[in-house]
């Protein structure tokens, strides 16, 4: 599942925008990471692993306040709406022009699932900030692995020592091989792809934070001890988990990388695009199933039944999402 841009054709817009010529990587990295998630999901069955593992320890909150479980249901509804749309795209379209829209829709499916899980797990305030949701979801569900693979993969700190140790341990645990530029074909190459994307996200998030850290240190670079301390303090506390990776993927559809998703007439085949749409649907559905299982275990049983009944009778959502 590859896309290749010819190197001998003038590409006026990219040249005017001064975007580098390695244009295929943005699409291929997106497609390969999603394919890797699907391979792991198909091999490990995260929902069964969750139901027979960490979910066994979850206790129902019989006295949960209505405003709280209604927030959970609202987020689940929004997630299901996005996944239903992805399924329609998958079944009816194979146009590359929909790639950016599909990726953004995928992200909001995952984002709303993550919010529902956080409200179900602990009675926190409404979370609308993407960074807060990503950080809290990682600390709540990824670290110490209460959520199954592949969604539990995380960096518990970006300090150099912890980063190096974590990546080495993950590669060893999953016998990972391969890299993000290669299409994963089996479990080992899938984990290699996932770990490579996780590893590369450390630099991505540091670069996003660089200017703010330098401003806080009143410096123009990290050569001084004071600036290094500000940087290292931030790195030691920062985590990266699935929602950080999902947000990074969304950026490929919302920002400059999105140009690569539609640029050039010699592009991905219909089969490649169809695979991308399928993988977006499969991964978001798998993540939704995990979130739904947790929420079902936490909210009052009769309220959940009424919610599902309402979905069945009164919405155009894909009803199969709420069964099983």
BALOZA-880773 format. One line per 3 residues: their letters; for each residue z, x, y of C-alpha. Coordinates in Angstrom, 1 decimal, always signed. Layout:
BEGIN
a	Z/X/Y ~ ...;
REM end
This chain:
BEGIN
xxx	+0.0/+0.0/+0.0 ~ -1.3/+2.3/+2.7 ~ -3.0/+2.0/+6.1;
xxx	-5.1/+4.9/+7.4 ~ -6.5/+5.3/+10.9 ~ -9.7/+7.3/+11.2;
xxx	-9.2/+10.5/+13.2 ~ -12.7/+10.8/+14.6 ~ -12.9/+7.6/+16.7;
xxx	-11.9/+7.4/+20.3 ~ -8.8/+5.1/+20.7 ~ -8.8/+4.4/+24.4;
xxx	-5.5/+2.5/+24.7 ~ -3.4/+4.9/+22.6 ~ -4.8/+7.9/+24.5;
xxx	-4.1/+6.2/+27.9 ~ -0.6/+5.5/+26.8 ~ -0.3/+9.0/+25.5;
xxx	+0.9/+7.9/+22.1 ~ +0.7/+10.6/+19.3 ~ -2.2/+10.5/+16.8;
xxx	+0.0/+9.9/+13.7 ~ -0.6/+6.2/+14.0 ~ -0.4/+5.2/+10.4;
xxx	+3.2/+6.2/+9.9 ~ +4.7/+3.2/+11.9 ~ +3.0/+0.7/+9.6;
xxx	+3.5/+2.6/+6.4 ~ +7.1/+3.4/+7.0 ~ +7.7/-0.3/+7.6;
xxx	+5.8/-1.3/+4.4 ~ +7.4/+1.4/+2.2 ~ +11.0/+0.6/+3.2;
xxx	+10.5/-3.1/+2.6 ~ +8.8/-2.4/-0.8 ~ +11.7/-0.1/-1.7;
xxx	+14.2/-2.9/-0.9 ~ +12.2/-5.3/-3.2 ~ +12.1/-2.8/-6.0;
xxx	+15.9/-2.3/-5.9 ~ +16.5/-6.1/-5.6 ~ +14.3/-6.8/-8.6;
xxx	+16.0/-4.1/-10.7 ~ +19.6/-4.7/-9.9 ~ +19.8/-8.5/-9.1;
xxx	+22.2/-8.2/-6.1 ~ +23.3/-11.9/-6.3 ~ +24.5/-11.7/-9.9;
xxx	+26.2/-8.4/-9.1 ~ +28.0/-10.0/-6.2 ~ +29.0/-13.1/-8.0;
xxx	+30.5/-11.1/-10.9 ~ +32.0/-8.5/-8.6 ~ +33.4/-8.6/-5.1;
xxx	+32.9/-12.3/-4.7 ~ +35.4/-13.0/-7.4 ~ +38.1/-11.8/-5.0;
xxx	+37.1/-14.1/-2.1 ~ +39.5/-17.0/-1.5 ~ +38.5/-20.3/-0.1;
xxx	+39.8/-21.2/+3.4 ~ +40.7/-24.8/+2.8 ~ +42.1/-25.1/+6.3;
xxx	+39.1/-23.6/+8.1 ~ +38.7/-25.2/+11.5 ~ +35.5/-27.4/+12.0;
xxx	+34.3/-25.3/+14.9 ~ +34.4/-22.3/+12.7 ~ +32.5/-23.7/+9.6;
xxx	+30.0/-25.4/+11.9 ~ +29.2/-21.9/+13.4 ~ +28.6/-20.7/+9.9;
xxx	+26.3/-23.7/+9.0 ~ +24.4/-23.2/+12.3 ~ +23.7/-19.6/+11.5;
xxx	+22.7/-20.4/+7.9 ~ +20.4/-23.1/+9.2 ~ +18.7/-20.7/+11.7;
xxx	+18.3/-18.1/+8.9 ~ +16.8/-20.6/+6.5 ~ +14.4/-21.8/+9.3;
xxx	+13.2/-18.2/+9.7 ~ +12.8/-17.7/+5.9 ~ +11.0/-21.0/+5.6;
xxx	+8.5/-19.8/+8.3 ~ +8.1/-16.5/+6.4 ~ +7.2/-18.4/+3.2;
xxx	+4.6/-20.4/+5.1 ~ +3.1/-17.2/+6.5 ~ +3.1/-15.6/+3.1;
xxx	+1.4/-18.6/+1.4 ~ -1.2/-19.4/+4.0 ~ -2.1/-16.2/+6.0;
xxx	-3.2/-12.6/+5.4 ~ -4.0/-11.7/+9.0 ~ -2.6/-8.5/+10.5;
xxx	-2.2/-10.3/+13.8 ~ +0.9/-12.0/+12.3 ~ +2.6/-8.8/+11.2;
xxx	+4.7/-8.3/+14.3 ~ +5.7/-12.0/+14.3 ~ +6.6/-11.9/+10.7;
xxx	+8.8/-8.8/+11.1 ~ +10.6/-10.3/+14.1 ~ +11.1/-13.5/+12.1;
xxx	+12.4/-11.5/+9.2 ~ +14.9/-9.7/+11.5 ~ +16.4/-12.9/+12.9;
xxx	+16.7/-14.3/+9.4 ~ +18.9/-11.3/+8.4 ~ +20.7/-11.3/+11.8;
xxx	+21.8/-15.0/+11.4 ~ +22.9/-14.4/+7.8 ~ +25.0/-11.4/+9.0;
xxx	+26.6/-13.5/+11.7 ~ +27.4/-16.3/+9.2 ~ +29.0/-13.8/+6.9;
xxx	+31.2/-12.3/+9.6 ~ +32.4/-15.7/+10.7 ~ +33.1/-16.7/+7.1;
xxx	+35.0/-13.4/+6.4 ~ +37.2/-13.4/+9.4 ~ +37.9/-15.7/+12.3;
xxx	+36.3/-13.7/+15.0 ~ +34.8/-14.7/+18.3 ~ +31.1/-15.8/+18.4;
xxx	+29.0/-12.6/+18.1 ~ +25.8/-12.6/+20.1 ~ +25.4/-8.8/+20.7;
xxx	+23.1/-7.2/+18.1 ~ +24.9/-3.9/+18.2 ~ +28.3/-5.6/+17.7;
xxx	+27.0/-7.6/+14.8 ~ +25.4/-4.5/+13.2 ~ +28.6/-2.4/+13.6;
xxx	+31.0/-5.0/+12.4 ~ +28.8/-6.1/+9.5 ~ +28.6/-2.5/+8.3;
xxx	+32.3/-1.9/+8.6 ~ +33.1/-5.2/+6.9 ~ +30.5/-5.4/+4.1;
xxx	+28.9/-2.0/+3.6 ~ +31.6/+0.6/+3.7 ~ +33.6/+0.6/+0.4;
xxx	+30.7/-1.5/-1.1 ~ +31.9/-5.1/-1.1 ~ +28.2/-6.0/-0.8;
xxx	+25.8/-4.9/-3.6 ~ +22.9/-2.4/-3.5 ~ +20.6/-2.0/-1.8;
xxx	+22.3/-3.7/+1.2 ~ +25.5/-1.6/+0.9 ~ +23.8/+1.8/+1.7;
xxx	+25.4/+3.1/+4.9 ~ +26.5/+6.1/+6.9 ~ +30.3/+5.7/+7.6;
xxx	+30.1/+8.3/+10.3 ~ +27.4/+10.3/+12.1 ~ +29.4/+13.5/+12.3;
xxx	+27.4/+16.3/+10.8 ~ +29.8/+17.0/+7.9 ~ +30.1/+13.3/+6.9;
xxx	+26.3/+12.7/+7.3 ~ +25.4/+15.7/+5.1 ~ +27.9/+14.7/+2.5;
xxx	+26.9/+11.1/+2.4 ~ +23.2/+11.7/+2.1 ~ +23.7/+14.3/-0.6;
xxx	+26.0/+11.9/-2.6 ~ +23.6/+9.0/-2.3 ~ +20.7/+11.1/-3.5;
xxx	+22.7/+12.3/-6.5 ~ +24.2/+8.8/-7.3 ~ +20.7/+7.2/-7.5;
xxx	+18.7/+10.2/-8.7 ~ +16.6/+9.6/-5.6 ~ +13.3/+11.2/-5.1;
xxx	+10.3/+10.7/-2.9 ~ +10.1/+10.1/+0.8 ~ +9.3/+7.4/+3.4;
xxx	+5.6/+8.4/+3.7 ~ +5.0/+7.6/+0.0 ~ +4.7/+4.2/-1.5;
xxx	+7.7/+3.7/-3.8 ~ +6.8/+2.7/-7.4 ~ +10.1/+2.8/-9.4;
xxx	+13.8/+2.7/-8.8 ~ +14.2/+6.5/-8.1 ~ +11.4/+6.6/-5.6;
xxx	+12.7/+3.4/-4.0 ~ +16.1/+4.8/-3.5 ~ +14.4/+8.0/-2.1;
xxx	+12.6/+5.9/+0.4 ~ +15.7/+3.9/+1.4 ~ +17.8/+7.0/+1.8;
xxx	+15.1/+8.7/+3.8 ~ +15.0/+5.7/+6.2 ~ +18.8/+5.7/+6.4;
xxx	+18.9/+9.4/+7.1 ~ +16.2/+9.2/+9.8 ~ +18.1/+6.4/+11.5;
xxx	+20.9/+8.9/+12.5 ~ +18.5/+10.6/+14.9 ~ +17.0/+7.2/+16.0;
xxx	+20.4/+5.9/+17.1 ~ +21.5/+9.1/+18.7 ~ +18.4/+9.3/+20.8;
xxx	+19.0/+5.7/+22.0 ~ +22.5/+6.8/+23.1 ~ +21.6/+10.2/+24.5;
xxx	+21.3/+9.3/+28.1 ~ +24.5/+7.3/+28.2 ~ +26.4/+10.1/+26.5;
xxx	+25.1/+12.6/+29.0 ~ +26.0/+10.4/+31.9 ~ +29.5/+9.9/+30.5;
xxx	+29.8/+13.7/+30.2 ~ +28.3/+14.2/+33.7 ~ +25.9/+16.6/+32.1;
xxx	+22.1/+17.1/+31.7 ~ +22.3/+18.5/+28.2 ~ +24.8/+19.1/+25.3;
xxx	+25.3/+22.8/+25.9 ~ +28.8/+22.5/+27.4 ~ +31.9/+21.9/+25.4;
xxx	+32.7/+18.8/+27.4 ~ +29.3/+17.3/+26.6 ~ +29.5/+18.3/+23.0;
xxx	+32.9/+16.6/+22.7 ~ +31.6/+13.3/+24.2 ~ +28.7/+13.5/+21.7;
xxx	+30.8/+14.4/+18.7 ~ +33.4/+11.7/+19.5 ~ +30.7/+9.1/+19.6;
xxx	+29.1/+10.4/+16.4 ~ +32.4/+10.4/+14.5 ~ +33.0/+6.7/+15.2;
xxx	+29.4/+5.4/+14.9 ~ +28.3/+3.8/+11.6 ~ +24.9/+2.8/+10.3;
xxx	+24.3/+0.1/+7.8 ~ +21.7/-2.5/+6.8 ~ +21.7/-4.4/+10.0;
xxx	+21.1/-1.2/+12.0 ~ +18.1/-0.5/+9.8 ~ +16.9/-4.1/+10.2;
xxx	+17.2/-3.8/+14.0 ~ +15.3/-0.5/+13.9 ~ +12.5/-2.3/+11.9;
xxx	+12.5/-5.1/+14.5 ~ +11.7/-2.5/+17.1 ~ +8.5/-1.7/+15.4;
xxx	+7.4/-5.2/+16.1 ~ +8.9/-5.7/+19.6 ~ +8.2/-2.4/+21.2;
xxx	+5.4/+0.3/+21.4 ~ +5.1/+0.7/+17.6 ~ +3.9/-2.9/+17.5;
xxx	+0.6/-1.7/+18.9 ~ +0.0/+0.1/+15.6 ~ +0.4/-3.1/+13.6;
xxx	-2.7/-4.6/+15.1 ~ -4.7/-1.5/+16.3 ~ -8.0/-0.4/+14.8;
xxx	-10.5/-2.5/+12.9 ~ -10.4/-0.1/+9.9 ~ -7.0/-1.1/+8.7;
xxx	-4.9/-2.4/+5.9 ~ -6.6/-4.6/+3.4 ~ -5.7/-8.3/+3.0;
xxx	-3.9/-7.3/-0.2 ~ -1.7/-4.8/+1.8 ~ -0.8/-7.4/+4.4;
xxx	-0.1/-10.0/+1.7 ~ +2.3/-7.6/+0.1 ~ +4.0/-7.0/+3.4;
xxx	+4.5/-10.7/+4.0 ~ +5.7/-11.1/+0.4 ~ +8.2/-8.3/+0.7;
xxx	+9.6/-9.7/+4.0 ~ +10.1/-13.0/+2.3 ~ +11.7/-11.6/-0.8;
xxx	+14.2/-9.3/+1.0 ~ +15.3/-11.9/+3.5 ~ +15.7/-14.4/+0.7;
xxx	+17.8/-12.0/-1.3 ~ +20.0/-11.2/+1.7 ~ +20.3/-15.0/+2.5;
xxx	+21.5/-15.7/-1.1 ~ +24.3/-13.2/-0.7 ~ +25.4/-14.6/+2.6;
xxx	+25.1/-18.2/+1.3 ~ +27.3/-17.3/-1.7 ~ +30.0/-15.8/+0.5;
xxx	+30.0/-18.8/+2.9 ~ +30.0/-21.3/+0.0 ~ +33.1/-19.5/-1.4;
xxx	+34.9/-19.5/+2.0 ~ +34.3/-22.9/+3.6 ~ +35.9/-26.2/+2.4;
xxx	+34.0/-27.4/-0.7 ~ +33.3/-30.9/+0.6 ~ +32.0/-29.6/+3.9;
xxx	+29.5/-27.3/+2.2 ~ +28.3/-30.1/+0.0 ~ +27.7/-32.3/+3.0;
xxx	+25.8/-29.5/+4.8 ~ +23.5/-29.0/+1.8 ~ +23.0/-32.7/+1.4;
xxx	+22.0/-33.0/+5.1 ~ +19.5/-30.1/+4.6 ~ +18.0/-31.9/+1.6;
xxx	+17.6/-35.3/+3.3 ~ +16.9/-34.5/+6.9 ~ +15.1/-31.2/+7.4;
xxx	+11.7/-29.5/+6.7 ~ +13.4/-26.3/+5.5 ~ +12.6/-24.9/+2.1;
xxx	+15.3/-26.7/+0.0 ~ +15.2/-24.1/-2.8 ~ +17.1/-21.7/-0.5;
xxx	+20.2/-23.8/-0.9 ~ +20.1/-24.3/-4.7 ~ +21.7/-22.1/-7.3;
REM end
